Amino acid sequence: MHGGLRVVDPVLAAETLTAGTTPLSARETEALRAARDGGTVADLAGDLHLAPGAVRNHLSAAIGETGARTRAEAVRLAEDNGWLPS
C-alpha cells in the first residue's frame, strides 16, 4: 500500500485482464513468468523482491493449479492455456 492506497502493477493487471479465465493468482502468474528462464528460487526471489519461501509457495501453488509435476511443466501448461502471456 502506498499512501493508504493499493498499488497494482499496471502490466500485471493488463495481462490478467487479457489472459481470460485462469486458475492462477496474480502472484502465481508472476512467479511462473519469472521462472520461464530458469534460475534458482533465490534468483527468482531477488527478481520478484519476495522472500524465497514466498516464491516457493507461489510456485508450488501454481504447479498444483496447472496439474503439473514440475515448475517447467507448469510454465509450459500455463503458456499453452493462455494464462501466461508472452
N, C-alpha and C positions, 0 to 999 in steps of 0.2 A: 504494500500500500504506500502511496505517496501523497502526502498532504491530506490524508483522510480519504483519498480516492483510490480505487482499484486500478492498477496499471496492467494493461493487456498488450502483449507483443502484437503489433498490427499484422505482421507477416504470418505468425502462427494463427491468429484469428481469421484472416482471409483464407488460409489453407484449410482450416477446419470447416469453414462455410462452403468451400468449393469441393471438398472431398466427398460429400454425400454422407450417408449414414455409415458410421464407423463404430465399432465396439471399443475403440481405443480412446483413452482420455487424452487431453492436450499434452500432459507430461509424458505419457507413454509414447505418443507420436513423436514428441521432441527427442526422447531417448532413442527411439529407433532411427530417426533421421541422423542423429549423431553417430549411431553405431554402423551406419552404412559403410563407412571407410575402415571399419575395424578399430583396433585400439583396445587398450585395457579399460577396465571400469574407472581406474584413476584418471586416465586420459579423458574419458567421456565426462567424468565429474568436473574436471578442470574446464572443459569446453562449455559445459552447461551451467557452471557456477553452482553446483549442487554437491552435497556430501556423497561420497562413494556408496554409502548404504542406501541413500535415496535413489541413486541411479540403478543399483541392483534391484531394488523394489520395483521401480518403474519397468525395467527390462523384464523382470520375472512376470509381472502382471501382463505386459504386452505379449510375452510368449504364451501365457495362458489364454489370453483373449483371442489370439490368432490360431490356437491349436497347434502351434509349432513345437518342435523339440529343442531347437537351438535359437540363439539370437539371430544368426544369419538367416535361418529359415523364417523367422518372424518378420525380418526386414523384407524378404522376398515375397512372402504371403501378403503383407501389408501393401507392398507396391503393386502386386498383381490385382488386388482388390480395389485399388484406387484410394486407399486410406493413407498413403504416404506419398504425397505429391513430389515430383522431381525437383 
